[in-house]
Every structure is written in C-alpha cells, then in structure tokens.
Amino acid sequence: MKHIKLFIIPLIFVVAGCHPQHYTDGEQNAFEGRYSPSLPISDMVHDIHEVGEGGTTDRTVNDVWTWNRDRQLVTVHYGNGNYDGIASPIYDTYHYNSNGQIDSIVYHSDTEARRTFKFHYDNGLLQRITYPFGQENQTRAIEFRYSNGSRYPYAIVLVQPVEDWLRNIYHTDTLVQCWTLQWNDGNLVRATADSMAHYCTGITQIDYQYDNHYNPMQGHFTSSGIFQNEFLTNPSYLSRNNVVQSVYHSTSQATNNWVYQYRSNDGYPLSVTHTVHTAYYSTINITTSLHYGEHFMDE
C-alpha cells in the first residue's frame, strides 16, 4: 500500500545578541519572521489510520521540537527518525538574523543538509522565500506583496522556473502564479487564483473558516510546507486562529474539515483530526496530539 509522506518539519538555530519577544495569545504575525510562542510545543504524536485496497494500516510517528533558552525553535526531528521506511534522520534546523527573525531553514536527511530556504525582509516584513530546485540549481521563490501600511500581504506569488522538458507544455520558461488574499482579524479567509494559478491547480478560489482559539502554529514555517506550497492548503502557518474548514471552488466544490479537542484551562488545542484522500484510492485519518513544554538545546 502506498503511503503519503507526513512531515511537520524541524526548525531553528539562533544568533546571539537579540532576545526574541515571547508572544501571548493572538499577538504574533507570521510575516514578521519570528516564532516564539508563550506556550511552546515539545512534541507532536501522529496516529495514522489508513484504509485502502490493500487493507488497513495503523502507525504512530512522533515529531520532537527542540528550543534554545531564548525560546526560539532550534530543530524539529520528524517521525522518530523514520518516515515511510526511511531509517535516516529527517529534520529541519532554523537560523536567525541579528533581529531575531528567521534567516533560513535547512532541511536535513541522513545528517546532511539537503536544501536551504532563505528568508528575505524589507521594513521588518517577510518579502520573499527562495530555495534551489531542479536542473542547474534554479531558484524558486514565494513572494509576499503588501499594500501601504498593511502588515498582512494582499497577494502570494509563486515564481517557478520551468525545466526544459516542461516548457512545451506551459509555453514559458517561468511559471508565475498569483493568489489574491483576504484577511479578517489576522486570519486568511479567502484566496483567489489568477488565470495561471487556476490553470496549474484547477482551483479558482479557496474559502477558510476558523475557531476562536489561539493557534500555537502561527508563524511556524517548515521546509516541507514551503517546498509543497502549503501556504494555501494549510494556512495554519499564517493565521491567528485554528482553521476548521477549507472549501475549494472549481467546477465542483471540495471541503476539508479539521476537528479539535482543547485544553480546559486555556483553550489551546490538545489534538486535531483530519482526513486525507490519496491518489492511491485510500483514505487516511490522522489524529495529531500536541504536547506543550520545552526540550532545550545544549548551548
């Protein structure tokens, strides 16, 4: 039975000299490039139940988060070091600039750095993320565009050089997909595709709904999420509250739902359950349990 890869990737390494601000509920803005929550995550446990033509499979993987003494994320090790039969360690490390903002995220496999995701800022806001990809180390970019005075972008633009063998299909050497964004109280509520984004994805618009609880993942970028352009399929990186539903509009509608359990004392998420329908005619139910606290990196 085929399995999808489930990454919730590792993060950070800190530059001394700048002490990060610790954010309380809802104060953080992902586009400022800082992730220092008042209640950090120590690990996530993913219980995965897959049903398909080949039968039923159950497995559990654990992602461990490590922080420094300034409560900046240092690394995230994924899946007990074993995803889909890959026995080598898989993890992200996070590097910071002198302002305490994420400077880069490095994806590692088998103890080697495989790809670096570079963050670029202007006037304190994230403008671009770039990383090498494909033949001759071409550079992909995700651009964030802002209106004057806004702290949230009105558009996300995906810039992707096209490899030679695909140029006859797209009739260009660079794909540029633009998604126009609408925000409400720190939450992304709608993303609308331009003609190229619609052509590439088949989607014209995505609408999102949220709960009224603090999202402990806001501002937490991952190498996997960037590489797979999950800013729109999984807006939990960007939004203040926890996404409970996304509706994809095309020739028909498709709906994804997330169901949360919360801590009774402060309302932080204890677990979230969602369902994935794969291209291999299987259905995967995933329940992720969040544990809070700190694993400290020895410095």
Phi, psi and chi 1 to 4 in degrees:
 res  aa     phi    psi   chi1   chi2   chi3   chi4
   1 MET       -  135.0 -179.5 -178.3  -62.3      -
   2 LYS   -75.6  147.8  -63.2  -78.2 -172.0  177.6
   3 HIS  -125.5  139.5  -62.5  -70.2      -      -
   4 ILE   -77.0  156.0   63.2  170.0      -      -
   5 LYS   -88.3  131.5  -72.0 -179.1  167.1   53.2
   6 LEU  -116.5  103.6  -60.6  168.4      -      -
   7 PHE  -114.8  140.6  -67.1  157.0      -      -
   8 ILE  -134.2   56.8  -56.4  173.1      -      -
   9 ILE   -57.3  159.4  -62.9 -179.5      -      -
  10 PRO   -73.1  169.0   -1.7    7.7      -      -
  11 LEU  -138.2 -101.8  -65.7  158.2      -      -
  12 ILE  -125.9  156.0  -50.7 -178.8      -      -
  13 PHE  -141.7  135.2 -173.0   90.2      -      -
  14 VAL  -105.4  144.9 -179.9      -      -      -
  15 VAL   -91.9  127.2  176.1      -      -      -
  16 ALA   -68.6  156.1      -      -      -      -
  17 GLY   108.8  -14.6      -      -      -      -
  18 CYS  -131.8  118.6 -179.3      -      -      -
  19 HIS   -90.1  123.4  -65.6  -75.4      -      -
  20 PRO   -72.3  152.9   28.2  -34.9      -      -
  21 GLN   -77.1  136.6  176.1 -178.3   -6.8      -
  22 HIS   -93.3  121.1  -61.7  164.0      -      -
  23 TYR   -88.9  141.9  -65.8   93.5      -      -
  24 THR   -99.4 -180.0   56.1      -      -      -
  25 ASP   -46.9  119.1  -63.8    2.0      -      -
  26 GLY    77.8    0.6      -      -      -      -
  27 GLU   -84.1  -18.2  -68.7 -178.3  -12.8      -
  28 GLN   -77.8  146.1 -171.5  155.6  -76.5      -
  29 ASN  -122.3  118.4 -178.4  -19.9      -      -
  30 ALA   -59.3  -27.1      -      -      -      -
  31 PHE   -84.2    1.8  -58.0   99.0      -      -
  32 GLU   -88.9   -7.5  -64.9  175.8   -2.1      -
  33 GLY    77.7   17.0      -      -      -      -
  34 ARG  -118.8  143.1  -63.5 -179.5  177.2   89.8
  35 TYR  -138.4   95.3 -179.3   59.7      -      -
  36 SER  -142.1   71.6 -175.9      -      -      -
  37 PRO   -70.1  154.6   27.2  -35.1      -      -
  38 SER   -68.3  -25.7   56.9      -      -      -
  39 LEU  -125.4   94.0 -171.8   59.8      -      -
  40 PRO   -75.0  157.1   27.3  -33.3      -      -
  41 ILE   -90.4  132.1  -64.9  170.0      -      -
  42 SER   -93.6  -37.6   61.1      -      -      -
  43 ASP  -163.7  162.8   63.4  -77.8      -      -
  44 MET  -127.1  136.3  -70.1 -176.9  169.7      -
  45 VAL  -115.5  122.8  178.5      -      -      -
  46 HIS  -108.1  112.9  -47.4  -77.9      -      -
  47 ASP   -94.9  118.2  -67.8  -48.6      -      -
  48 ILE  -118.0  121.9  -55.9  160.9      -      -
  49 HIS  -121.1  113.5  177.8   73.7      -      -
  50 GLU  -115.3  131.1 -177.4  173.4    2.7      -
  51 VAL  -123.6  125.8  178.6      -      -      -
  52 GLY  -154.3 -169.3      -      -      -      -
  53 GLU   -61.7  -28.1  -66.0  179.7  -10.4      -
  54 GLY   -86.8    2.4      -      -      -      -
  55 GLY   116.4 -155.9      -      -      -      -
  56 THR  -117.0  137.6  -60.8      -      -      -
  57 THR  -130.7  133.7  -58.6      -      -      -
  58 ASP  -121.6  137.7  -69.7  -66.4      -      -
  59 ARG  -154.3  159.8   55.8 -162.8  173.2  112.6
  60 THR  -131.5  131.6  -62.1      -      -      -
  61 VAL  -126.9  153.1  -66.8      -      -      -
  62 ASN  -129.2  128.3 -176.5   36.8      -      -
  63 ASP  -107.2  127.3  -58.2  -25.3      -      -
  64 VAL  -108.8  128.7  177.0      -      -      -
  65 TRP  -104.3  135.3  -61.6   39.9      -      -
  66 THR  -120.5  136.6  -57.0      -      -      -
  67 TRP  -121.2  159.9  -55.0   78.5      -      -
  68 ASN   -96.5 -178.9   66.2   15.5      -      -
  69 ARG   -71.6  -14.9  -63.4  -68.4  175.5  177.9
  70 ASP   -90.4    9.8  -75.1  -32.1      -      -
  71 ARG    59.8   45.3 -163.4  175.6  -68.3  161.4
  72 GLN  -108.7  138.7  -71.0  175.0  -50.3      -
  73 LEU   -68.4  131.8 -172.4   56.7      -      -
  74 VAL  -103.0  -51.1  179.2      -      -      -
  75 THR  -145.7  156.7   60.6      -      -      -
  76 VAL  -129.8  119.0  178.1      -      -      -
  77 HIS   -96.4  128.4  -76.6   79.5      -      -
  78 TYR   -99.5  135.4  -62.3  100.1      -      -
  79 GLY    60.3   43.7      -      -      -      -
  80 ASN    55.9   23.6  -47.1  -39.3      -      -
  81 GLY    73.6   14.6      -      -      -      -
  82 ASN  -146.1  106.9 -170.5  -31.6      -      -
  83 TYR  -119.4  124.5  -94.0  104.6      -      -
  84 ASP    52.0   42.9  -69.6  -16.8      -      -
  85 GLY    82.7    1.2      -      -      -      -
  86 ILE   -85.4  110.3  -57.7  173.1      -      -
  87 ALA   -82.2  -12.2      -      -      -      -
  88 SER   -79.4  155.8   60.0      -      -      -
  89 PRO   -64.1  139.6  -19.4   31.1      -      -
  90 ILE  -125.1  122.4  -62.6  172.2      -      -
  91 TYR  -160.3  160.6   59.9   98.4      -      -
  92 ASP  -109.7  145.5  -76.0  -21.9      -      -
  93 THR  -119.4  148.0   59.0      -      -      -
  94 TYR  -115.2  135.3  -71.5   73.7      -      -
  95 HIS  -121.7  146.0  -55.9 -104.9      -      -
  96 TYR  -123.9  155.8  -62.8   86.4      -      -
  97 ASN   -92.4 -178.1   61.9   26.1      -      -
  98 SER   -68.8  -14.0   58.8      -      -      -
  99 ASN   -91.8    3.9  -65.8  -39.9      -      -
 100 GLY    80.0   11.8      -      -      -      -
 101 GLN   -91.8  153.7  -63.1  168.3  -60.2      -
 102 ILE   -62.7  120.7  -61.6  173.0      -      -
 103 ASP   -90.9  -38.0  178.1   76.0      -      -
 104 SER  -163.0  156.7   60.9      -      -      -
 105 ILE  -121.3  130.4  -59.6  173.9      -      -
 106 VAL  -114.0  123.5 -178.1      -      -      -
 107 TYR   -88.4  128.9  167.2   70.7      -      -
 108 HIS  -118.8  143.3  -62.5 -100.5      -      -
 109 SER  -142.4  132.1  176.0      -      -      -
 110 ASP    58.4   40.7 -164.6   21.4      -      -
 111 THR    67.2    4.5   72.1      -      -      -
 112 GLU  -109.9  142.5  -66.2 -175.4   12.3      -
 113 ALA   -71.9  124.6      -      -      -      -
 114 ARG  -103.6  -34.5  -58.7  -66.1 -176.9  178.1
 115 ARG  -158.9  138.1 -177.7  172.4  -78.6  114.3
 116 THR  -111.8  130.9  -63.3      -      -      -
 117 PHE  -107.6  113.6  -61.1   81.7      -      -
 118 LYS   -98.5  131.8  176.9   68.8  174.2  176.4
 119 PHE  -101.2  135.6  -73.9   54.5      -      -
 120 HIS  -123.3  135.5  -52.6  -96.7      -      -
 121 TYR  -124.6  156.8  -59.5   89.6      -      -
 122 ASP  -149.1  129.7 -174.2   31.2      -      -
 123 ASN    53.8   36.1  -67.1  -38.0      -      -
 124 GLY    80.4    1.9      -      -      -      -
 125 LEU  -116.9  145.5  -69.2  174.4      -      -
 126 LEU   -66.6  123.5 -179.6   61.7      -      -
 127 GLN  -104.9  -39.2  -57.5  -68.9  -41.7      -
 128 ARG  -151.6  150.5  -62.4  165.1   61.7 -125.2
 129 ILE  -123.6  128.2  -58.2  174.2      -      -
 130 THR  -124.3  151.8   57.8      -      -      -
 131 TYR  -160.0  151.7   60.7   94.7      -      -
 132 PRO   -75.9  147.4   27.9  -33.8      -      -
 133 PHE  -160.2  142.8  178.1   81.6      -      -
 134 GLY    75.6 -159.9      -      -      -      -
 135 GLN   -66.4  141.7   62.7 -175.4   19.2      -
 136 GLU    53.5   33.0  -60.7  177.4   -3.5      -
 137 ASN    49.9   49.4  -86.2  -19.5      -      -
 138 GLN   -60.0  159.3  -65.2  173.9  -35.4      -
 139 THR  -112.5  123.3  -61.0      -      -      -
 140 ARG   -91.6  152.5  -77.4 -174.4  175.5  179.9
 141 ALA  -141.2  144.1      -      -      -      -
 142 ILE  -114.7  120.7  -60.7   95.2      -      -
 143 GLU  -109.4  143.3  -61.3  178.7   -6.1      -
 144 PHE  -118.0  124.3  -55.0   91.0      -      -
 145 ARG  -113.2  136.5  -61.6  179.5  179.3  175.0
 146 TYR  -122.2  147.1  -57.5   83.0      -      -
 147 SER   -80.6  158.7  -59.0      -      -      -
 148 ASN   -57.5  126.1  -71.5  -22.4      -      -
 149 GLY    84.7   -6.8      -      -      -      -
 150 SER   -86.6  143.3  175.0      -      -      -
 151 ARG   -99.1   -1.9  -53.4  -62.6  -70.0  176.6
 152 TYR  -122.9  139.4  -69.6   89.0      -      -
 153 PRO   -73.5  146.7   26.4  -33.7      -      -
 154 TYR   -88.3   -9.7   70.9   82.6      -      -
 155 ALA  -154.7  148.2      -      -      -      -
 156 ILE  -114.4  130.2  -70.8  179.5      -      -
 157 VAL  -120.5  125.6 -179.2      -      -      -
 158 LEU  -101.3  119.3  -49.8  177.3      -      -
 159 VAL  -113.4  115.6 -178.4      -      -      -
 160 GLN  -132.3  110.9  177.2 -179.1  -21.7      -
 161 PRO   -59.5  142.0  -21.4   33.1      -      -
 162 VAL   -99.4  128.6  176.5      -      -      -
 163 GLU   -68.8  156.6  -64.6 -175.4  -75.3      -
 164 ASP   -52.3  -42.1  -68.5  -18.1      -      -
 165 TRP   -72.5  -10.9   63.7  -79.3      -      -
 166 LEU  -102.9   -5.5  -71.0  172.5      -      -
 167 ARG   -68.6  -30.2  -68.6 -179.8 -178.2  177.0
 168 ASN   -71.4  -22.1  -71.8  -25.4      -      -
 169 ILE   -79.1  -46.0  -62.8  175.4      -      -
 170 TYR   -94.2  -13.2  -68.2  105.7      -      -
 171 HIS    58.6   37.3  -54.1  -68.8      -      -
 172 THR  -160.2  160.8 -178.1      -      -      -
 173 ASP   -98.4   -4.7   60.5   -0.2      -      -
 174 THR  -145.6  122.6  -55.3      -      -      -
 175 LEU   -87.5  130.8  -76.8  177.6      -      -
 176 VAL  -125.1  111.3 -179.9      -      -      -
 177 GLN  -111.8  128.3  -56.4  175.2   51.2      -
 178 CYS  -116.9  132.3 -179.7      -      -      -
 179 TRP  -118.4  120.8  -66.5   83.1      -      -
 180 THR   -85.0  134.1  -59.3      -      -      -
 181 LEU  -112.7  145.5  -49.8  179.4      -      -
 182 GLN  -122.9  136.2  -64.8 -179.0   31.0      -
 183 TRP  -120.9  150.8  -61.1   86.0      -      -
 184 ASN  -144.1  112.0 -179.0   26.8      -      -
 185 ASP    54.0   45.6 -165.2   25.3      -      -
 186 GLY    81.6    5.9      -      -      -      -
 187 ASN  -115.6  137.0  -69.8  -40.4      -      -
 188 LEU   -75.2  117.0  176.6   61.6      -      -
 189 VAL  -108.2  -18.3  -65.1      -      -      -
 190 ARG  -157.3  139.8  175.2  168.5  -66.4  173.1
 191 ALA  -127.7  127.1      -      -      -      -
 192 THR  -117.9  129.0  -56.8      -      -      -
 193 ALA   -83.4  143.7      -      -      -      -
 194 ASP   -81.1 -176.8   70.4   -5.6      -      -
 195 SER   -64.1  -37.9   57.4      -      -      -
 196 MET   -71.1  -41.4 -178.1   57.1   75.6      -
 197 ALA   -62.8  -38.8      -      -      -      -
 198 HIS   -65.1  -42.0  178.3 -149.2      -      -
 199 TYR   -62.5  -40.6  174.9   75.5      -      -
 200 CYS   -78.1  -30.6  -67.8      -      -      -
 201 THR  -112.5  -20.1   65.5      -      -      -
 202 GLY    77.7    4.8      -      -      -      -
 203 ILE  -107.9  135.4  -60.6  168.3      -      -
 204 THR   -97.7  -31.4   57.5      -      -      -
 205 GLN  -160.8  147.4  179.3  178.5  -62.6      -
 206 ILE  -128.1  129.4  -48.8  172.6      -      -
 207 ASP  -112.2  144.4  -66.4  -43.9      -      -
 208 TYR  -127.9  147.0  -49.6   92.9      -      -
 209 GLN  -127.3  154.7  -65.5 -175.5   14.4      -
 210 TYR  -134.9  160.9  -62.0   84.8      -      -
 211 ASP   -84.7 -171.1   63.1   13.1      -      -
 212 ASN  -112.5   26.5   59.0   -1.8      -      -
 213 HIS  -106.6  153.3  -66.7  -95.2      -      -
 214 TYR   -63.6  138.3  173.1   58.5      -      -
 215 ASN   -98.6  107.4  169.0   21.3      -      -
 216 PRO   -71.4   -6.3   28.1  -35.4      -      -
 217 MET   -95.9   -6.3  -58.7  -70.5  -71.1      -
 218 GLN   -61.0  126.3 -175.4 -171.4   17.3      -
 219 GLY    90.5   -1.7      -      -      -      -
 220 HIS   -91.8   95.2  169.3   65.0      -      -
 221 PHE   -85.1  149.8  -67.1   92.6      -      -
 222 THR  -131.8  154.3   73.3      -      -      -
 223 SER   -64.1  -39.7   64.7      -      -      -
 224 SER   -64.2  -43.9  174.4      -      -      -
 225 GLY   -63.2  -39.5      -      -      -      -
 226 ILE   -68.0  -47.7  -62.0  168.3      -      -
 227 PHE   -61.4  -36.5 -173.9   75.7      -      -
 228 GLN   -96.4   11.4  -62.1 -179.3   38.1      -
 229 ASN    53.1   50.9  -65.8  -36.3      -      -
 230 GLU   -87.4   10.4  -70.8 -176.5   -4.8      -
 231 PHE   -59.7  -31.5  -60.7   99.6      -      -
 232 LEU  -101.3  -33.3  -57.6  176.1      -      -
 233 THR   -76.6  -23.6   59.0      -      -      -
 234 ASN  -140.2   78.2 -176.7    9.3      -      -
 235 PRO   -75.0   10.9   29.9  -36.1      -      -
 236 SER   -64.0  -21.0   63.2      -      -      -
 237 TYR   -63.6  -30.8  -58.7  115.8      -      -
 238 LEU  -106.3  -27.6  -50.1  179.7      -      -
 239 SER  -100.3  155.6  -64.1      -      -      -
 240 ARG   -71.8  -40.3  174.9  173.2  -64.2  169.5
 241 ASN  -107.0  176.1  -61.0  116.2      -      -
 242 ASN   -87.5  127.1  -57.4  -72.9      -      -
 243 VAL   -70.3  131.6   60.7      -      -      -
 244 VAL  -111.0  -18.1  -63.2      -      -      -
 245 GLN  -157.6  141.6 -174.9  178.9   86.3      -
 246 SER  -129.9  138.3   62.5      -      -      -
 247 VAL  -121.3  120.1  179.8      -      -      -
 248 TYR   -95.7  129.0  -68.0   77.1      -      -
 249 HIS  -107.7  127.9  -58.9  -89.3      -      -
 250 SER  -149.8 -132.8   55.9      -      -      -
 251 THR   -69.2  -22.2   55.1      -      -      -
 252 SER  -139.5  179.5   60.0      -      -      -
 253 GLN  -109.4  144.3  -71.4 -170.7    2.1      -
 254 ALA  -130.0  136.3      -      -      -      -
 255 THR  -121.3  134.3  -59.1      -      -      -
 256 ASN  -114.8  138.9  -64.1  -44.6      -      -
 257 ASN  -126.0  144.5  -65.3  -66.3      -      -
 258 TRP  -122.4  132.9  -69.9  -97.0      -      -
 259 VAL  -116.9  125.7  178.1      -      -      -
 260 TYR  -110.1  150.1  -65.7   83.7      -      -
 261 GLN  -114.4  143.7  -59.2  -67.2  -35.9      -
 262 TYR  -123.4  154.6  -56.7   96.3      -      -
 263 ARG   -69.7  138.6  -67.7  173.0   21.4  144.6
 264 SER   -72.8  -26.8   58.9      -      -      -
 265 ASN   -83.5  -33.0   58.4  -29.9      -      -
 266 ASP  -136.1   -2.7   54.3   20.8      -      -
 267 GLY    80.9    3.8      -      -      -      -
 268 TYR   -66.5  148.2  -81.8   69.6      -      -
 269 PRO   -64.1  133.2  -21.6   33.1      -      -
 270 LEU   -91.7  -37.2  -87.3  174.7      -      -
 271 SER  -157.0  160.6   66.7      -      -      -
 272 VAL  -142.2  138.0   54.4      -      -      -
 273 THR  -122.2  133.8  -60.8      -      -      -
 274 HIS  -146.6  166.2   72.5  -72.3      -      -
 275 THR  -119.2  138.1  -60.3      -      -      -
 276 VAL  -120.5  130.0  176.8      -      -      -
 277 HIS  -103.3  117.9  -59.0  -75.8      -      -
 278 THR   -91.6  168.7   76.6      -      -      -
 279 ALA   -73.4   -7.3      -      -      -      -
 280 TYR  -100.6   21.8  -55.5  106.9      -      -
 281 TYR    61.4   36.3  -55.2  103.0      -      -
 282 SER  -122.3  161.1   66.5      -      -      -
 283 THR  -120.1  130.8  -61.8      -      -      -
 284 ILE  -119.1  120.8  -56.6  177.2      -      -
 285 ASN  -100.6  124.7  -67.0  -52.7      -      -
 286 ILE  -121.0  123.6  -54.3  165.5      -      -
 287 THR  -114.5  119.7  -64.4      -      -      -
 288 THR  -107.1  122.9  -63.8      -      -      -
 289 SER   -99.4  131.9  -60.4      -      -      -
 290 LEU  -103.2  129.8  -69.5   78.3      -      -
 291 HIS  -115.4  134.6  -59.7  148.0      -      -
 292 TYR  -106.9  151.9  -61.6   94.8      -      -
 293 GLY   142.5 -163.0      -      -      -      -
 294 GLU  -140.9  128.1  -67.9  166.0  -54.0      -
 295 HIS   -98.4  119.4  -62.3  -67.8      -      -
 296 PHE   -91.5  140.4  -73.7  113.3      -      -
 297 MET   -80.6  130.8  170.3   69.7   74.4      -
 298 ASP   -67.6  130.7  -67.9  -28.4      -      -
 299 GLU  -123.1      -  -60.9 -178.4  -83.9      -
